[in-house]
Amino acid sequence: MDWLAQVFSDFEDLTGTFSIADIAVALVGAFLLTAIVGLVYRITHRGVSYSQSYVQTLVLMGVVVALIMMIVGSNIARAFSLVGALSIIRFRNAVKETRDVGFIFWAMAIGMAAGTKFYTLAAVATVLIALAVLVMDRFDWYRSPNTSQILRVQVPQDFDYDHAFDGVFVRCTDEADLIGIDSVRSGLLTELLYSVKLKKGQTAQGLLRGIQELTGNLKVGLTTGYDRTSL
């Protein structure tokens, strides 16, 4: 049994470099602060692409990053080892909204601050950033006064669409650009895709009615808020 005693004598547990209080404060603090991040995301989210799993991942990521920072500490070799180990992870889900990237970095920053014992920095930064996001959402900052919409028009295959809708577009829109052409129903119909901006005082119903009068009441659709949804 001498070899077993030798093994245990050589065993070293580095966890002792952290107290239980250090571990608890870092992980619980990261959890609570990233929970605020998730709450702000839910309050300010717009559109139809809300994902509960994404918000839960934000919270989990903050806690995991705090743990990683505690493991790395000031050891450069350990940091490079973790980078190599984490580089094998592949994320196959595309981020649907650009603002989601900001929340990811926000959660990571909180985890990094909590894991390196910058508790006050993590708390103050969380509150200030949350207030900034809420203010931008409340007052609708940087909203374009006239946003583009996607107009889908189905016409017969032999329909001359080059200038067929010019009158309707001049009357109802400030801009109308053909951005896509597709064949549907086994080639019996052609679907046209326009990016349009309605004139002030004009309605979507008026635009659709004018288009349908020219196409023989074939299918016409208008998609709003396409910058926040997947087409």
C-alpha positions in Angstrom: 0.0 0.0 0.0 3.0 2.2 0.0 2.4 3.2 -3.7 -1.2 4.3 -2.9 0.0 6.4 0.0 2.6 7.9 -2.4 -0.1 8.8 -4.9 -2.2 10.6 -2.3 0.8 12.4 -1.0 1.5 13.7 -4.5 -2.2 14.7 -5.0 -2.7 18.5 -5.0 -6.1 20.1 -5.0 -5.8 23.7 -6.2 -9.4 24.5 -5.2 -8.0 25.6 -1.8 -6.8 28.8 -3.5 -10.4 30.0 -3.5 -12.6 30.1 -0.4 -16.1 28.8 -0.4 -17.2 32.5 -0.1 -15.2 33.5 -3.2 -16.8 30.7 -5.2 -20.3 31.5 -4.0 -20.1 35.2 -4.5 -18.6 34.9 -8.0 -21.1 32.3 -9.3 -24.2 33.6 -7.5 -23.3 37.2 -8.4 -22.9 36.2 -12.1 -26.2 34.4 -12.0 -28.1 37.3 -10.5 -26.6 39.9 -12.8 -27.0 37.9 -16.0 -30.6 37.2 -14.9 -31.1 41.0 -15.1 -29.6 40.8 -18.6 -32.2 38.2 -19.5 -35.0 40.2 -18.1 -34.0 43.3 -20.0 -33.8 41.3 -23.2 -37.3 39.9 -22.7 -38.7 43.4 -21.9 -37.1 45.1 -24.9 -37.4 42.3 -27.5 -39.6 43.0 -30.5 -40.7 40.8 -33.4 -41.6 37.1 -33.5 -38.2 35.5 -33.0 -38.1 35.4 -29.2 -36.4 32.3 -27.9 -36.6 31.3 -24.2 -33.6 29.0 -24.6 -31.5 31.9 -25.9 -32.3 33.9 -22.8 -31.5 31.0 -20.5 -28.3 30.5 -22.4 -27.3 34.1 -21.7 -27.7 33.4 -17.9 -25.9 30.1 -18.1 -23.1 31.7 -20.1 -22.4 34.4 -17.6 -22.1 31.8 -14.8 -19.8 29.5 -16.9 -17.6 32.4 -18.0 -17.2 33.4 -14.3 -16.1 29.8 -13.5 -13.7 29.8 -16.4 -12.1 33.1 -15.2 -11.6 31.6 -11.8 -10.0 28.5 -13.3 -7.7 30.6 -15.5 -6.7 33.1 -12.8 -3.4 34.7 -13.8 -2.0 31.5 -15.3 -1.1 32.1 -19.0 -0.5 28.5 -19.8 -3.9 27.5 -18.4 -5.6 30.3 -20.4 -4.1 29.0 -23.7 -5.1 25.5 -22.8 -8.7 26.6 -22.2 -8.7 28.5 -25.5 -7.6 25.4 -27.3 -10.2 23.2 -25.6 -13.1 25.7 -26.2 -12.1 26.1 -29.9 -13.6 22.7 -30.8 -17.1 24.0 -30.0 -19.1 24.8 -33.1 -22.2 27.0 -33.0 -24.6 26.1 -35.8 -27.5 28.4 -34.9 -27.3 31.8 -36.7 -28.0 34.8 -34.6 -31.4 36.1 -35.9 -31.0 39.7 -34.6 -27.9 41.8 -34.5 -28.8 43.2 -31.1 -28.6 39.6 -29.7 -24.8 39.8 -30.2 -24.6 42.7 -27.8 -26.5 40.8 -25.1 -24.0 37.9 -25.6 -21.0 40.2 -25.0 -22.8 41.8 -22.1 -23.4 38.5 -20.4 -19.8 37.4 -21.1 -18.4 40.7 -19.6 -20.4 40.2 -16.4 -19.0 36.6 -16.1 -15.5 37.9 -16.6 -15.8 40.6 -14.1 -17.4 38.3 -11.5 -14.9 35.6 -12.0 -12.0 38.0 -11.5 -13.6 39.6 -8.4 -14.5 42.9 -10.0 -17.9 42.7 -8.2 -18.6 46.4 -8.0 -17.7 46.9 -11.6 -20.0 44.0 -12.7 -22.9 45.4 -10.7 -22.6 49.0 -11.7 -22.0 48.2 -15.4 -25.0 45.9 -15.4 -27.3 48.6 -14.0 -26.0 51.3 -16.3 -26.2 49.2 -19.5 -29.6 48.0 -18.5 -30.8 51.6 -18.1 -29.3 52.5 -21.4 -31.1 49.7 -23.2 -34.4 50.4 -21.5 -34.1 54.1 -22.4 -33.4 53.4 -26.0 -36.4 51.0 -26.1 -38.7 53.3 -24.3 -38.1 56.3 -26.5 -37.6 54.3 -29.7 -34.2 55.8 -30.5 -32.8 55.5 -34.1 -36.1 54.4 -35.6 -36.3 55.1 -39.3 -39.3 57.5 -40.0 -40.2 55.5 -43.1 -39.2 51.8 -43.0 -39.1 49.5 -46.0 -41.7 46.8 -46.5 -41.6 43.7 -48.6 -44.4 43.4 -51.3 -45.0 40.0 -52.9 -47.0 40.0 -56.1 -48.0 37.0 -58.1 -48.7 37.6 -61.8 -49.3 35.3 -64.9 -46.2 33.9 -66.5 -46.6 36.1 -69.6 -47.5 39.3 -67.6 -45.4 42.3 -68.6 -44.5 43.6 -65.2 -41.6 46.0 -66.1 -43.8 49.1 -65.9 -47.3 47.7 -65.1 -47.3 48.9 -61.5 -45.6 52.3 -62.1 -48.9 54.3 -61.6 -49.7 52.5 -58.3 -46.1 52.9 -57.0 -46.0 56.7 -57.9 -49.3 57.2 -56.1 -48.7 55.1 -53.0 -45.0 54.9 -52.4 -41.9 57.0 -52.1 -39.6 54.1 -53.2 -40.3 50.8 -55.0 -37.5 48.6 -56.1 -37.8 45.1 -57.7 -35.5 42.9 -55.6 -36.5 39.3 -56.6 -38.3 37.3 -59.2 -39.3 33.6 -58.7 -41.4 31.0 -60.6 -44.2 29.4 -58.6 -46.9 26.8 -59.1 -44.8 24.8 -61.5 -44.1 27.8 -63.7 -47.7 28.9 -64.1 -47.2 32.1 -62.2 -44.3 34.5 -61.5 -43.8 36.0 -58.0 -42.3 39.4 -57.8 -40.6 40.8 -54.7 -40.5 44.5 -54.2 -39.0 46.7 -51.5 -41.4 49.6 -51.0 -41.8 52.6 -48.7 -45.3 53.9 -48.4 -45.9 57.6 -48.7 -47.2 59.5 -45.7 -50.9 59.3 -45.6 -51.1 56.1 -47.8 -52.2 52.8 -46.4 -51.2 49.2 -47.1 -54.8 48.4 -48.0 -54.7 51.0 -50.8 -51.5 49.7 -52.2 -52.7 46.1 -52.2 -56.0 47.1 -53.7 -54.3 49.0 -56.6 -51.9 46.1 -57.3 -54.8 43.5 -57.3 -56.8 45.5 -59.8 -53.9 45.2 -62.2 -53.1 41.5 -61.6 -56.7 40.1 -61.8 -57.0 39.6 -58.0 -54.1 37.2 -57.8 -52.3 36.8 -54.5 -50.6 39.9 -53.1 -48.9 40.2 -49.7 -47.1 42.9 -47.8 -44.6 42.0 -45.0 -43.8 44.6 -42.4 -41.0 44.5 -39.9 -39.0 42.1 -42.1 -35.8 43.3 -40.5 -36.9 41.6 -37.3 -38.3 38.4 -38.8 -37.0 35.6 -41.1 -38.3 35.7 -44.6 
